[in-house]
Amino acid sequence: MDFSFDKVRPFSALTLFHYACFMSSGILFLFVFDESRFLDLDLFRLSLMSIAITAPILAVNTFIIHTLISPNRSTITEDKFHMILGGSAYIGTLLSFFALYTTVLVGYFYQWSMRSGVRALLIIQIIIAILFFIIGQVLKRQRLKANANNESVTNSTSK
């Protein structure tokens, strides 16, 4: 069977990257923080544990990004909504990848237990949520200021 990278579309490559980040980070988290459980699990259970570790983090990060970048929901079409949601999922994956691998890297060097790893992961997630909340508030103020400036310009030109 002949395989060519010319047949791989960008969306397929992004989906593969998304899945690889999703699964590998949970598997590595389990390996670093609970190696005996990692070695005892079969592939199916290991996959389930990986999903159980990464899915909540991915969902939270995707929600944070989606609420930050989505415009007024009453003015967008369904196609644009799905495009924004897909972009939010990919950015949420990158944030999850960063949070999980940062925790794994530090936990590996300091020989943390599973409990310490989960605490560190929660702390990183809280920091991410606070940072994006602040970014969201700044963007909201800028949008309101831009709308006020646009309204004053349209009012002055109509007189």
FENMOGI-V426667 format. One record per backbone hydrogen bond with DSSP energy under -1.0 kcal/mol. NH is the residue of the N-H (numbers start at 0). CO is the residue of the C=O. Records with the same first field share a line. If there is no record, write none. Layout:
NH=CO, CO
This chain:
6=3
12=8
13=9
14=10
15=11
16=12
17=13
18=14
19=15
20=16
21=17
22=18
23=19
24=20
26=22
27=23
28=24
29=25
30=26
31=27
32=28
33=29
37=33
38=34
39=35
40=36
45=41
46=42
47=43
48=44
49=45
50=46
51=47
52=48
53=49
54=50
57=53
58=54
59=55
60=56
61=57
62=58
63=59
64=60
65=61
66=62
67=63
68=64
69=65
74=71
80=76
81=77
82=78
83=79
84=80
85=81
86=82
87=83
88=84
89=85
90=86
91=87
92=88
93=89
94=90
95=91
96=92
97=93
98=94
99=95
100=96
101=97
102=98
103=99
104=100
105=101
106=102
107=103
108=104
109=105
111=106
116=112
117=113
118=114
119=115
120=116
121=117
122=118
123=119
124=120
125=121
126=122
127=123
128=124
129=125
130=126
131=127
132=128
133=129
134=130
135=131
136=132
137=133
138=134
139=135
140=136
141=137
142=138
143=139
144=140
145=141
146=142
147=143
148=144
149=145
150=146
151=147
152=148
153=149
154=150
155=151
156=152
157=153
